[in-house]
Amino acid sequence: MLLILYKEASEKDKFSVTNVWNNARFFTTITSALITISIAFIRNSDKLNIDNNLSIGVLFSLILIPIIVIVLSFIGIKNLEREYSRFLEWIAVIEKLREILGLYQEININKFPDDKYLLPKRFIESKFSSSEKFISYGLKKKGTLLYYFKALHYTYIILSILILLSILWM
């Protein structure tokens, strides 16, 4: 029964990783494309031969694109935090099951004689007293996909604000 649960948890973990990456790729691709379009329009605004009736629509579009980027960036950050949290939840479940299944018991083998455990030592030594603390720490940890995604999308938000200001000053 526990092995079945372990196998299912491992599959859910793989599914969560896929969701995290798909989410990051989707929001990053869309927002990057929209920012590129905004910058291209601004750089070529003097070359556009547009009559007065159409220029209001173009100006509205130019203003709307950075606003969409800001909204999508916030949605992407929240969505990725949720998906990454689910991923960490499955990691916590897997770690508990590994201990129950005895995968953290000391072993004595000739291959890699300095290894005392079947799994790498970093999995055995946990500094967290609960899975909630583990998940909370994982959501704030530097160097993760979530950390870099947030940094990128906060940069996109700032860039979008600068684009908006430059459009309004045109």
C-alpha positions as CSV (number, residue, x, y, z in Angstrom):
1,M,0.0,0.0,0.0
2,L,2.8,2.5,0.9
3,L,4.7,1.6,-2.2
4,I,1.6,2.4,-4.3
5,L,1.2,5.7,-2.5
6,Y,4.9,6.4,-3.0
7,K,4.7,5.7,-6.8
8,E,1.6,7.9,-7.1
9,A,3.2,10.7,-5.2
10,S,6.3,10.5,-7.4
11,E,4.0,10.8,-10.5
12,K,2.2,13.8,-9.0
13,D,5.6,15.4,-8.3
14,K,6.6,15.0,-12.0
15,F,3.3,16.4,-13.1
16,S,3.8,19.4,-10.8
17,V,7.3,20.0,-12.1
18,T,5.8,20.0,-15.7
19,N,3.1,22.4,-14.6
20,V,5.6,24.8,-13.0
21,W,7.8,24.9,-16.2
22,N,4.8,25.2,-18.5
23,N,3.4,28.1,-16.5
24,A,6.8,29.9,-16.4
25,R,7.3,29.4,-20.2
26,F,3.8,30.6,-21.0
27,F,3.8,33.8,-19.0
28,T,7.3,34.7,-19.9
29,T,6.7,34.2,-23.6
30,I,3.6,36.2,-23.7
31,T,4.9,39.1,-21.6
32,S,8.2,39.2,-23.5
33,A,6.4,39.3,-26.8
34,L,4.2,42.1,-25.7
35,I,7.1,44.2,-24.3
36,T,9.0,43.7,-27.6
37,I,5.9,44.9,-29.5
38,S,5.6,48.0,-27.3
39,I,9.3,48.9,-27.7
40,A,9.1,48.3,-31.5
41,F,6.1,50.6,-31.8
42,I,7.8,53.3,-29.7
43,R,11.1,53.1,-31.6
44,N,9.2,53.3,-34.9
45,S,6.5,55.7,-33.9
46,D,7.9,58.6,-36.1
47,K,7.9,56.3,-39.1
48,L,4.3,55.3,-38.9
49,N,2.1,57.3,-41.3
50,I,-1.2,57.2,-39.6
51,D,-4.1,59.7,-40.0
52,N,-5.6,61.3,-36.9
53,N,-8.6,59.0,-36.6
54,L,-6.4,55.9,-36.5
55,S,-3.7,57.4,-34.3
56,I,-6.1,57.5,-31.3
57,G,-6.6,53.7,-31.7
58,V,-2.9,53.1,-32.1
59,L,-2.2,55.3,-29.0
60,F,-4.8,53.4,-27.1
61,S,-3.2,50.1,-28.2
62,L,0.2,51.3,-27.2
63,I,-1.0,52.3,-23.7
64,L,-3.0,49.0,-23.4
65,I,-0.1,46.7,-24.2
66,P,2.1,47.6,-21.1
67,I,-1.0,47.5,-18.9
68,I,-1.7,44.0,-20.1
69,V,2.0,43.1,-19.4
70,I,1.6,44.3,-15.9
71,V,-1.6,42.4,-15.3
72,L,-0.2,39.2,-16.9
73,S,3.0,39.5,-14.8
74,F,1.1,39.7,-11.6
75,I,-1.2,36.8,-12.6
76,G,1.8,34.8,-13.7
77,I,3.6,35.3,-10.4
78,K,0.6,34.3,-8.4
79,N,-0.1,31.3,-10.6
80,L,3.5,30.1,-10.4
81,E,3.6,30.5,-6.6
82,R,0.5,28.3,-6.4
83,E,2.0,25.6,-8.8
84,Y,5.4,25.8,-7.0
85,S,3.7,25.4,-3.7
86,R,1.9,22.2,-5.0
87,F,5.3,20.9,-6.2
88,L,6.8,21.5,-2.7
89,E,3.8,19.8,-1.1
90,W,4.4,16.6,-3.1
91,I,8.1,16.8,-2.2
92,A,7.1,16.9,1.5
93,V,4.8,13.8,1.0
94,I,7.6,11.9,-0.8
95,E,10.1,12.7,1.9
96,K,7.7,11.4,4.6
97,L,7.0,8.2,2.6
98,R,10.8,7.6,2.1
99,E,11.3,7.7,5.8
100,I,8.4,5.4,6.5
101,L,9.6,3.0,3.8
102,G,13.0,2.9,5.5
103,L,15.0,4.6,2.7
104,Y,16.7,6.8,5.4
105,Q,18.1,3.9,7.4
106,E,21.9,3.6,7.6
107,I,23.4,1.1,5.2
108,N,26.8,-0.5,5.0
109,I,27.9,-1.3,1.4
110,N,31.3,-1.5,-0.4
111,K,30.3,0.8,-3.3
112,F,30.7,4.4,-2.1
113,P,31.7,3.3,1.5
114,D,31.5,6.8,2.9
115,D,27.8,7.0,2.0
116,K,25.8,6.0,5.1
117,Y,22.4,6.2,3.4
118,L,20.8,5.0,0.2
119,L,19.7,8.5,-0.7
120,P,22.0,11.5,-0.8
121,K,22.6,13.0,2.7
122,R,20.9,16.3,1.8
123,F,17.5,14.4,1.8
124,I,18.1,12.9,5.2
125,E,19.0,16.0,7.2
126,S,15.9,18.2,7.4
127,K,15.9,21.5,9.3
128,F,12.2,21.8,9.2
129,S,9.8,20.7,11.9
130,S,6.7,20.7,9.6
131,S,5.9,20.4,5.9
132,E,4.3,23.9,6.1
133,K,7.7,25.4,7.2
134,F,9.4,23.5,4.4
135,I,7.0,24.8,1.8
136,S,7.1,28.4,3.2
137,Y,10.9,28.3,3.0
138,G,10.9,26.8,-0.5
139,L,8.6,29.7,-1.7
140,K,11.1,32.3,-0.5
141,K,14.4,30.5,-1.3
142,K,16.8,32.3,-3.6
143,G,18.1,30.5,-6.6
144,T,14.9,28.7,-7.5
145,L,12.8,29.0,-10.7
146,L,10.2,30.9,-8.7
147,Y,12.8,33.3,-7.4
148,Y,14.1,34.1,-10.9
149,F,10.6,34.2,-12.5
150,K,9.6,36.8,-9.9
151,A,12.7,38.9,-10.5
152,L,12.1,38.8,-14.3
153,H,8.4,39.7,-14.1
154,Y,9.0,42.5,-11.6
155,T,11.5,43.8,-14.1
156,Y,8.8,43.5,-16.8
157,I,6.4,45.5,-14.6
158,I,9.0,48.3,-14.1
159,L,9.8,48.3,-17.8
160,S,6.1,48.4,-18.6
161,I,5.6,51.4,-16.4
162,L,8.6,53.1,-18.1
163,I,7.1,52.3,-21.5
164,L,3.7,53.8,-20.4
165,L,5.4,56.9,-19.2
166,S,7.3,57.3,-22.4
167,I,4.1,56.8,-24.5
168,L,2.3,59.5,-22.4
169,W,5.2,61.9,-22.9
170,M,5.2,61.4,-26.7
